[in-house]
Each structure stands twice: as structure tokens, then as C-alpha cells.
Amino acid sequence: MRPVRLSPREPRQMQAMSPVLVFRGSHSGCWRLSAMVTAPSGDEPPPLCVASVRAPPSPLARRDGRILWRYDFSLPVDHVSRDREYRLGEQSWRVRVPAASDSFRLAFTACNGNERGDAWADLGDRNALWSRLAQEHAHNPFHLLLQGGDQLYADSIWRKVPALSAWRRLPWRKRRKTPFTPEMMEAVADFYFESYRRLWGQPQLAPVLASVPSLMMWDDHDILDGWGSYPPEWEDCPVLQGIWSAAREHFALFQLGARPDELPEGFMARDGQHFGWTYRVGEVGLLAPDLRSERSRQQVMGEAGWRAFTAALDGLADCRHVVLISTVPLVHARLVLLERFFELVPGHQSWQDDLIDQWVSLAHWEEWSRLLATLLRFSGRTGARVTALSGEIHLGALGVIEGEGARIHQLTSSGIVHPPPPPLATRALEWASAGEFRLEPCITAKLVPLPGSSQRYLRARNWLELNLKPGGDLLAVWHAERKEGPVRLSIPAGYR
């Protein structure tokens, strides 16, 4: 029943995952971090050392002869940005720790895979933009890596877990009643554990993940394609609920470095009801609501998520700049006619979940309006600039939202691995994105052409660099897989 196994030919040095750093906050003059590693059972890793301080490993999870370990440690903050070193055994890595007097440099990625996991024969081709990110980091180090959804593409679970392949071949009525057996549970847990281990161990990703602390939020492919946008009678069946539970557990373990019901400081619901988080670094607030844990075809966030989100936003009222991660873009093409057509056809149609996933969907229009109004009023009331970062659509884009005396910029960047849509589909999105949306009498949202281009969408694999200057200026750079070079956007201080 267990579909994924370590090949006996895999070298022993590949059986251990190099560190994956996650950010835990900036407190009392320290940059707080956790580091995750996996190692074969019986090979407890050495302490993690920072100068003369030794941090012991703590086991997070055990599966199939391997243990996921976590280290908790701190790096001191100085009056200027400095590289700080930590060591594991004979290996060492350097982390750039920011100071309030310097620019705060962020990298943003999304869509780190493909629905077909074997789409690339060569990891170098698959991870070409990760190599670019690593080169940029070596030249001008980043302080944080924000990963905005679909870090893992779990779609291959249907063919790699034989029991699930057999389940999908059953008639729908039988599928709804089929129990999620203990054998299925073990096989699905093996799949997620091994998928993360291999993903984080890829040679183009590992150096970045070990030297730039991450903050991550999940989206549908970290669970299953379209999760939350399917009919409830489908998602509520025992097998799908079993997959959801395993995906939730392993997202927490491998992306958050925590058990799902024991989340660390910074999370809005530390019992794991949802995975929204908020942190601040100096005068910069970082905020990510969870748009999947409470999602249904009728809502994006439940009331618990909304209460936590608005409370977290109010807690950043004294920040100069708030960076919001919305895994689904705040501004995107509205395909209303296609949505209405699908509503007339019985059953769930292919691509229908992709439309319902969007904030701009007919199903979520009122909630979308609520979100934009909340953000604009916050910005207008506090004077804080709000910049939203999103992925999901496998394109780059720039949106502008205005109202309540404020302006929000939406920067969309994806995928760092996933290929862009075909040219015809991108042209259709360009057509559907013309003009502006008026949500309330005083709120408008629109996509604008990217700097130096007449197009609203960047049709290339890409990742985003964000530089927040001490005086309030913002520089955003889309690093794209194309000959024309990066796309740069400069927004001066006070331009809200």
C-alpha cells in the first residue's frame, strides 16, 4: 500500500534533508528562527551552533525510517545588516539579518511545481528560476523568502497511491461511502512526507531554503487541485477528508515547522483552526490570512478567520508598510460569462474550480468587496502603505485598488516553476481585464500594464524581488524567464 520508497541506490548523503529555515519573529534584538532537517532513524543530527550557543534538535515527526527534526535558535540584530553564521556538524550557512537603517529585502515565490510532477526530465530546467534566485541572493542577500502558495504540487497522489487510483475508478455513489482505511491513511501520509522530503532536498532549492528564512502559506495544490471550490458532497466524503487531514498535518510540519495543533507565536489561531499568521520587522508588518482552511464554494474565509484577520491587521496600525500575502490575487480577470455558463451545466465542469477559486468570482464578490474595503479603510485611517503579493495564476501582473482615500498595489508573481498559460489563453485574459471594476461607489480595482509594456500580464515563469527602503520607497522587480530581462516598478514614498 505504501507508494513511495527510498531507492536502495540513493546515496546516503541524499537521505538527509539540508536545513529549511522558517521565520519566528524579531524580538528583543534577536532574529528568531527554526530550522528543519530530516535524517534516517538512528542518525540523530548534531546540535545547531551559533557562535558558542548550541541548540539541540527536537523530533517533530517520524515516518518510514526517517525523522523530521526541528531546531529553535536566534541570531542577534545589529545596527547595520550583517551576515550571521550557523553550523550543523561540518556544514555552515550564512543568514543576512536586517537592521532598521537598511533596506528590507524580500523575495516572493509561488507555484513551485506542475500538475504533472514528471513534466521536466532535468531538475536544472525545472528549477532554472530557483538558480536565478540563488544567484541574486549571493549578489545582494535577501532577508526573508515569502512563499505564497502551491509550494508542493500534490496532484500525483492519484497515481502514486494505488488505493486512491482504485477509489477514483469506482462509481460516484460508491466513492462517497468508501471508508478511509488505515492502509489508505498510511499510504497517503507516506506520500506527503516523502514528497516534501524530496522537494526540499532538490539541489537548486536547498541552498536558498537553508540561508533565507521563509514564511509560507498554502494554496490548493498543497492539498489537492481546487480544494475548497468543489461541491461539499464531494469534499465531505471520508476519503477526501482523510487526504485533507494528511495534507494539513504535513503542510504544518514541512512548511511551518510545527505540529498542526501546536502552532508557534505569530499564528492567529495557535490551535490550528486555520493557519493565518502575522509578524512585524521594525516598521514593516507581514500578514497572511489562510484562504483554504475555511474555504467552501460560498466563502473564502469563515467568521473565525475574518475575526483573526481584522484583529491582526489592527495590530499593525503603527506600521509604515504592511505586506499582505493573498494566495489568490486581489485583482484578476473576471470571466463572468464562463462562470454563468458552467452554472447552467449539470455537475462540476473542468476548470470550474479555477474560476471559483478567485476573489473576483461571482461566488465571492461580496467577500471580495469586504476585503478590499477593510484594507483601504485601514490604510486611509493609519497612513500605512499596503502592498499585496499573490501567485496562483502562473503569470505576472500589477493591480491598483483605490478608495477611502488610499491606494493599494497588488503584485502578482507566479510560477517560479509552473509554466505560463498558452498564448491564446493569455490573450483572452488580457481582453477580460480591460477597464476597471467598481465594487462600491468609492472603491475601484483594475489591472494596469506592467512597466515598460503594453500588456497587463507577464507570460513567463517569474519570481518577485521586493525592496522596502527606510524612507518608504518601494522597488519591485519581476525576475522573468525571458530575454528582455527583469520588469521593474518603483513606487515613491507617500504614493498611496
C-alpha positions in Angstrom: 0.0 0.0 0.0 2.9 2.4 0.6 3.6 4.0 -2.8 6.8 6.0 -2.2 10.0 4.4 -1.0 13.7 5.5 -0.8 15.5 3.7 -3.6 18.2 1.4 -2.2 20.6 3.0 -4.7 20.0 6.5 -3.3 23.3 7.7 -1.8 23.2 8.0 2.0 24.1 11.7 1.9 20.8 12.3 -0.1 18.8 10.6 2.7 19.2 13.7 4.9 17.4 17.0 4.0 19.5 20.1 4.3 18.1 22.8 6.7 14.9 24.6 5.8 14.7 27.9 7.7 11.4 29.4 8.9 11.0 32.8 10.5 9.6 33.1 14.0 9.7 36.8 14.5 12.0 39.7 15.5 12.1 40.2 19.3 14.3 41.8 21.9 17.2 42.4 19.5 17.1 38.9 18.0 16.1 37.4 14.7 14.2 34.2 15.8 14.3 31.2 13.5 13.6 27.5 13.3 15.5 25.0 11.1 14.0 21.7 9.9 16.0 18.7 8.8 15.2 15.1 8.1 17.6 12.2 8.8 17.3 8.4 8.8 16.2 6.9 12.1 19.2 6.2 14.3 21.1 9.2 12.9 20.3 11.9 15.3 21.7 15.1 13.8 24.3 17.2 15.7 23.4 20.3 17.7 23.0 23.5 15.7 25.6 26.0 16.7 25.6 29.8 16.6 28.9 31.1 17.9 29.2 29.3 21.3 25.5 28.6 21.7 24.3 25.0 20.9 20.6 24.3 20.1 19.6 20.7 20.4 17.2 19.0 17.8 13.7 18.1 18.7 11.7 15.4 16.8 8.6 16.7 15.0 7.5 13.6 13.1 8.6 10.0 12.4 7.8 8.1 9.2 9.1 5.2 7.3 12.6 5.1 8.8 13.1 8.9 8.9 12.7 11.6 11.5 11.8 15.2 10.9 13.8 17.3 13.4 13.5 21.0 14.4 16.0 23.4 15.9 14.9 26.7 17.5 17.6 29.4 17.7 18.2 33.1 17.5 20.6 35.4 15.6 21.5 38.9 17.0 20.3 42.0 15.3 22.9 44.8 14.9 22.7 48.5 13.9 23.6 47.5 10.3 22.6 44.4 8.3 25.1 41.6 8.9 25.6 38.0 7.8 25.3 35.6 10.7 26.5 32.0 10.6 25.0 28.8 11.9 26.6 25.4 11.7 25.4 21.8 11.6 28.3 19.4 12.0 30.8 20.3 9.4 28.5 22.4 7.3 27.7 26.1 7.8 25.3 28.6 6.3 25.0 32.4 6.4 21.9 34.4 7.0 21.6 38.1 6.3 19.9 39.8 9.3 18.5 43.2 8.6 18.8 46.4 10.5 16.2 49.2 10.7 18.6 51.6 8.9 18.9 49.4 5.8 16.5 48.3 3.1 14.4 45.3 3.9 14.8 42.8 1.0 12.1 40.2 0.4 11.8 37.5 -2.3 8.4 36.2 -3.2 7.7 32.9 -4.9 4.6 30.8 -5.8 3.6 27.8 -7.8 6.6 25.6 -7.2 5.7 22.7 -9.5 3.3 21.4 -12.0 0.2 19.2 -12.1 2.3 16.6 -13.8 5.3 16.0 -11.5 7.3 14.5 -14.3 7.0 17.5 -16.7 10.7 18.1 -16.6 13.3 15.5 -17.4 16.1 17.6 -15.9 15.9 19.3 -12.4 18.1 22.1 -13.8 15.4 23.1 -16.3 12.7 22.7 -13.7 14.4 24.9 -11.2 16.1 27.4 -13.5 14.5 30.4 -11.7 15.5 29.0 -8.3 19.1 29.1 -9.5 18.5 32.7 -10.6 17.1 33.5 -7.1 20.2 31.9 -5.5 22.5 34.0 -7.7 20.7 37.2 -6.8 20.9 36.3 -3.1 24.6 35.7 -3.4 25.0 39.1 -5.1 22.6 41.0 -2.8 21.2 38.9 0.0 17.5 38.7 0.9 16.3 38.9 4.5 13.1 36.8 4.0 11.6 34.5 1.5 7.8 34.7 1.3 6.3 31.6 -0.4 2.7 32.3 -1.4 1.1 29.0 -2.1 1.4 25.8 -4.1 4.9 25.1 -2.7 4.0 21.4 -3.2 2.0 20.1 -6.1 0.3 17.0 -4.6 -1.7 16.1 -7.8 0.4 13.0 -8.4 -1.2 11.4 -5.3 -3.9 9.9 -7.5 -1.4 7.8 -9.4 1.3 7.3 -6.7 -1.1 5.9 -4.1 -2.7 2.7 -5.7 -5.6 2.7 -3.3 -6.6 6.1 -4.4 -6.3 5.2 -8.1 -8.6 2.3 -7.4 -11.0 4.6 -5.5 -11.3 7.0 -8.4 -12.3 4.2 -10.7 -15.4 3.5 -8.5 -18.8 4.8 -9.4 -19.5 8.1 -7.6 -22.1 6.6 -5.2 -19.6 4.0 -4.0 -16.8 6.6 -3.7 -18.9 8.7 -1.4 -19.4 5.8 1.0 -15.9 4.2 0.8 -14.1 4.5 4.2 -10.7 5.9 4.6 -9.0 2.8 5.8 -5.9 2.6 8.0 -3.9 1.3 5.0 -5.0 4.4 2.9 -4.0 6.7 5.8 -0.5 5.2 6.0 0.0 5.4 2.2 -1.2 9.0 2.0 0.9 10.1 4.9 3.9 8.3 3.3 3.2 10.2 0.1 3.2 13.7 1.6 6.2 13.0 3.9 8.3 11.7 1.0 7.1 14.4 -1.4 8.2 17.2 0.9 11.5 15.5 1.7 12.4 15.2 -1.9 11.1 18.6 -2.9 13.1 20.5 -0.2 16.1 18.4 -1.0 16.4 19.5 -4.6 19.9 20.9 -5.2 18.7 24.2 -6.7 16.2 24.9 -3.8 18.3 23.6 -0.8 20.9 26.5 -0.7 18.2 29.1 -0.8 16.0 27.4 1.8 19.0 27.0 4.1 20.1 30.6 4.0 17.0 32.7 3.6 14.3 32.2 6.3 10.8 31.5 4.8 7.3 32.5 5.7 4.9 30.2 3.8 1.1 30.0 3.2 -0.6 27.1 1.4 -3.0 27.1 -1.5 -5.0 24.3 -3.2 -2.2 22.2 -4.8 -0.6 21.8 -1.3 -3.7 19.8 -0.6 -5.5 18.9 -3.9 -6.1 20.9 -7.0 -9.2 23.1 -6.4 -9.6 22.2 -2.7 -12.5 24.2 -1.2 -14.1 25.0 -4.6 -15.7 21.7 -5.2 -19.3 20.7 -4.2 -19.5 19.8 -0.4 -20.9 16.4 -1.1 -17.6 15.6 -2.8 -15.2 17.1 -0.3 -17.0 15.8 2.7 -16.7 12.1 1.8 -14.4 10.0 4.0 -11.5 9.5 1.5 -11.3 13.2 0.7 -11.4 14.2 4.3 -8.7 11.7 5.1 -6.5 13.3 2.4 -7.3 16.8 3.7 -6.1 15.7 7.2 -2.9 14.3 6.0 -2.2 17.4 3.8 -2.9 19.7 6.7 -0.6 17.8 9.0 2.3 17.7 6.6 1.9 21.3 5.5 2.3 22.3 9.1 5.3 20.0 9.6 7.3 20.8 6.5 6.2 24.4 5.7 5.5 25.8 9.1 7.9 23.7 11.2 5.3 22.8 13.7 2.6 20.3 14.6 -0.8 21.4 13.2 -2.5 21.9 16.6 0.6 23.4 18.3 1.5 26.5 16.2 4.1 28.9 17.4 3.8 32.6 18.3 2.8 34.7 15.3 -0.1 32.5 14.2 -3.6 33.9 14.6 -5.1 30.6 15.8 -2.4 28.5 17.6 -4.8 25.6 17.9 -4.6 25.2 14.1 -8.2 26.1 13.3 -6.6 28.0 10.4 -3.0 28.9 9.5 -3.2 32.7 9.2 -0.1 34.4 10.6 1.3 37.9 11.2 4.7 39.2 12.1 6.5 42.6 12.1 10.1 43.6 11.4 10.7 47.1 12.5 8.0 49.3 10.8 7.0 46.6 8.3 4.1 44.3 9.0 3.8 40.9 7.4 0.3 39.4 7.2 -1.1 36.3 5.5 -4.7 35.1 6.0 -5.4 31.4 5.4 -7.7 31.2 2.3 -8.0 27.4 2.3 -8.8 26.0 5.7 -12.3 27.5 5.9 -13.0 27.8 2.2 -16.1 26.5 0.5 -17.9 27.3 -2.7 -19.8 30.0 -0.8 -16.9 31.6 1.2 -13.2 32.1 1.2 -12.7 32.7 5.0 -15.1 31.8 7.8 -16.0 34.2 10.5 -13.2 32.9 12.8 -10.7 33.6 10.0 -12.2 37.1 9.4 -12.1 38.0 13.1 -8.5 36.9 13.4 -7.5 38.7 10.2 -9.1 42.1 11.2 -7.6 41.8 14.7 -4.2 41.1 13.2 -4.5 44.0 10.8 -5.4 46.4 13.6 -2.4 45.2 15.5 -0.2 46.6 12.6 -1.7 50.0 12.7 1.5 51.7 13.7 3.5 50.1 10.8 4.8 52.2 8.0 4.2 49.4 5.5 2.0 46.3 5.6 2.8 43.5 3.1 -0.2 41.2 2.7 0.1 37.7 1.2 -3.2 36.8 -0.5 -2.5 33.5 -2.2 -5.3 34.3 -4.7 -4.8 37.7 -6.4 -7.0 40.6 -5.2 -7.3 41.8 -8.9 -7.6 39.5 -11.8 -9.7 39.0 -14.9 -13.4 38.4 -14.3 -14.8 35.6 -16.5 -18.4 36.1 -15.6 -19.9 34.7 -18.8 -17.9 31.5 -18.4 -18.9 31.2 -14.8 -22.6 31.6 -15.7 -22.3 29.0 -18.5 -20.9 26.5 -16.0 -23.7 27.2 -13.7 -26.2 26.1 -16.4 -24.4 22.7 -17.0 -25.2 19.9 -14.5 -22.4 18.6 -12.4 -18.9 20.1 -11.8 -17.1 21.0 -15.0 -13.4 21.0 -15.8 -11.8 24.4 -14.9 -14.9 25.4 -12.9 -12.9 25.2 -9.6 -10.3 27.5 -11.1 -12.9 30.2 -11.6 -14.5 29.7 -8.1 -11.0 29.9 -6.6 -10.7 33.6 -7.5 -11.7 36.5 -5.3 -13.4 38.0 -8.3 -15.7 35.0 -8.7 -19.4 35.6 -8.7 -19.5 33.3 -5.6 -17.1 35.6 -3.6 -18.0 39.0 -4.9 -19.4 40.3 -1.6 -16.5 38.9 0.4 -14.0 40.4 -2.1 -15.6 43.8 -1.6 -15.4 43.3 2.2 -11.7 42.5 2.0 -10.8 45.5 -0.2 -12.9 47.9 1.9 -11.2 46.6 5.1 -7.7 47.1 3.6 -8.5 50.5 2.2 -10.0 51.8 5.4 -7.1 50.5 7.3 -4.6 52.3 5.0 -6.6 55.5 4.9 -7.1 55.6 8.7 -3.5 54.7 9.7 -1.5 56.1 6.8 0.3 52.7 6.4 1.0 51.7 2.8 -0.5 48.3 2.0 1.1 46.1 -0.8 -0.5 42.8 -1.6 1.6 39.8 -3.0 -0.1 36.9 -4.8 0.6 33.9 -7.0 -1.7 31.2 -8.3 -2.4 32.4 -11.9 1.1 31.4 -13.4 1.6 35.0 -14.7 3.0 38.3 -13.5 0.6 41.2 -13.1 0.1 44.6 -11.5 -3.1 45.7 -10.0 -4.3 49.0 -8.4 -7.1 49.3 -5.9 -8.3 52.7 -4.9 -10.9 54.2 -2.4 -11.3 55.5 1.1 -8.5 58.0 0.4 -6.0 55.2 -0.1 -4.3 53.1 -2.9 -3.2 49.5 -2.7 -0.8 47.9 -5.2 -1.3 44.2 -6.0 1.8 42.5 -7.3 1.2 39.0 -8.7 4.1 36.7 -9.4 3.9 33.0 -10.4 5.1 30.5 -11.1 8.7 30.1 -10.2 8.4 26.6 -11.7 4.9 26.2 -13.3 4.8 27.2 -17.0 2.6 30.1 -18.1 -0.8 29.5 -19.8 -0.8 29.2 -23.6 -0.7 32.4 -25.7 -4.4 32.2 -26.7 -5.5 31.9 -23.0 -3.3 34.8 -22.0 -4.8 37.0 -24.8 -8.3 36.1 -23.5 -7.3 37.2 -20.0 -5.9 40.5 -21.4 -9.3 41.1 -23.1 -11.2 40.2 -19.9 -9.0 42.5 -17.8 -9.7 45.7 -19.7 -11.3 48.5 -17.8 -11.9 48.7 -14.1 -14.2 47.1 -11.6 -16.4 49.3 -9.4 -17.2 47.3 -6.2 -18.8 50.1 -4.1 -19.4 53.7 -5.1 -16.0 54.7 -3.8 -13.9 51.5 -4.5 -12.3 50.6 -7.8 -9.9 47.9 -8.9 -8.1 47.4 -12.1 -5.1 45.7 -13.7 -2.7 48.1 -15.4 0.0 47.4 -18.0 3.3 46.3 -16.5 6.1 48.9 -16.5 7.7 49.2 -20.0 4.9 47.1 -21.6 1.5 47.5 -23.2 0.5 44.1 -21.7 -1.2 43.5 -18.3 0.2 40.0 -18.0 3.8 38.8 -17.9 3.7 35.5 -19.7 6.8 33.8 -18.4 7.9 31.9 -15.3 8.9 34.5 -12.8 9.6 35.4 -9.1 9.4 38.7 -7.4 12.0 40.8 -5.6 10.7 43.5 -3.2 12.9 46.2 -1.7 11.4 48.3 1.1 13.5 51.4 1.6 13.9 53.1 5.0 12.4 56.3 3.7 9.3 54.5 2.4 10.2 54.0 -1.2 9.3 50.6 -2.7 11.1 48.9 -5.6 9.6 45.7 -7.0 11.4 43.6 -9.7 9.8 40.7 -11.5 12.7 38.3 -12.5 11.3 36.5 -15.5 12.5 33.6 -17.7 12.8 35.7 -20.9 15.4 37.5 -22.8 14.1 41.0 -22.2 15.2 41.0 -18.6 13.5 41.9 -15.4 10.5 44.2 -15.0 11.0 47.0 -12.5 8.4 49.0 -10.7 9.3 51.9 -8.4 6.8 53.5 -6.1 8.0 56.6 -4.2 7.2 57.2 -0.5 3.9 58.9 0.1 2.4 57.5 -3.1 -0.7 55.8 -1.6 
